């Protein structure tokens, strides 16, 4: 007696779907020539980054606490709408951009241009809104259009920056803090209407009172504010000391020529659009500022953007900036996970 053919059994087996494990869907690696940050890439086509991230929040949290930065590359995600969903999936709802210091505009929802500064200008390393009483613990970027040349978003580990700074200088700022002074209405920098997102001086005054900012009206609608802030902190998750501030970024000597010379020829030190001092109001020595800038420079990593890249940063662990560029460049940003200085332990 002849046996029945096994064709149907094999045919059925061929139709059976093959399921890949989550570990097989996405791989972890490094950019060639760059030791940091870690890069997550799809191992197969059509990996939905938002869906994958929703199921791997704990893994991403652990990676971010360890490395401070994660680059997502090669995923088919819309760099605006999909990016906004990714932020909500990984970092809770994006935040509004308040108490503004950099020119940028809304792209969609709570996604903004990373900056509207001229392409020729370098933007020095900083931690987003570290001068505010409430700041984002996470900041995320997405590349819509990569520049023709330049335009990187350099990053630096603030734990390592902290370790590079002379202990005596660190202690000086730990003891004194620093003071951020802003002047509005003199024809340079943001207007107070833009910075505080209101046309009503009374609303500005209320905001300042509620956020420990001293203010004075100088006449003709001009405004000066002073806010004393801390420069060093203990990270709330990792327990590590970090150099977390805007004191170097906003100091006039960090500006590049000819902007610096133009401003110094026009304004007294206390009347500059932005400037920083020790917390007691005294001037910071030039050699100290040079030392601080060098500490950042020694830790910078800068890699070229690719369209669709998403970069997630722990805003306290990692500082960021922007390199000058040529050609069209569009990088969008979202901020999330609000945290208060009042809840941050002193280093």
Secondary structure, 3 states (H helix, E strand, C coil): CCCCCCHHHHHHHHHCCCCCCHHHHEEEEECCCCCCCEEEEECCCCCCHHHHHHCCHHHHHHHHHHHCEEEEECCCCCCCHHHHHHHHHHHCCCCCCCCCCCCCCEEECCEEECCCCCCCCCEEEECCCCCCCEEEEEEEEEEEECCCEECCCCEEEHHHHHHHCCHHHHHHHHHHCEEEEEEECCCCCCCHHHHHCCCCHHHHHHHHHHCCCEEEEEECCEEEEEEEECCEEECCCCCCEEECCCCCCCCHHHCCCCHHHHHHHHCCHHHCCEEEEECCCCCCCHHHHHHHHHHHHHHCECCCCCCCCEEEEECCCEEEEECCEECCCEEEEEEEEEEEHHHCCCC
